[in-house]
Amino acid sequence: MKTVKVYGPGCKRCETTEAMVRDAAARLGIEVEVEKVTDARSIAMAGVMSTPGLSVDGKLVHAGGLPDAGKLEGWLSA
């Protein structure tokens, strides 16, 4: 199971990023545990300077704007 964290204040882009993660995982047949991190201090401590941010298994893989769908599948598959 992959652990995915979506960093952001809960804006529309953050919600869309979470939905993209769940959809990509379903397409790939990968179980994911998605955690939403909305606390500004926790977001900054994770190194996210622009939201939404995304980490997979503890590694920050994306920050700022919606992630590319192809890259997202790659991060989840790795």
WONOR-V246738 format. One record per pair of residues at least 4 apart in sequence whose C-alpha atoms are under 6 Angstrom apart, sorted by the first residue. I is the first residue (numbers start at 1). J is the second residue. D is the distance in Angstrom with one decimal. If there is no record, write none. Layout:
# WONOR-V246738
I,J,D
I,J,D
This chain:
# WONOR-V246738
1,31,5.0
1,32,5.5
2,32,4.7
3,32,5.8
3,33,4.9
3,56,5.8
3,57,4.9
4,33,6.0
4,34,4.8
4,55,5.6
4,56,4.6
5,34,5.7
5,35,4.7
5,36,5.8
5,54,5.7
5,55,5.2
6,36,4.9
6,37,6.0
6,53,5.7
6,54,4.8
7,37,4.8
7,43,5.9
7,52,5.5
7,53,4.6
8,14,5.9
8,38,5.2
8,51,5.3
8,52,5.0
9,38,4.7
10,14,5.6
14,52,5.3
20,24,6.0
24,73,6.0
25,29,5.8
25,30,4.9
43,48,5.7
44,48,5.4
48,53,5.9
50,63,5.6
50,64,4.5
51,63,5.7
51,64,4.6
52,63,5.7
52,64,5.3
52,65,6.0
53,62,5.4
53,63,4.0
54,60,5.9
54,61,5.9
54,62,5.1
55,59,5.1
55,60,4.1
55,61,5.4
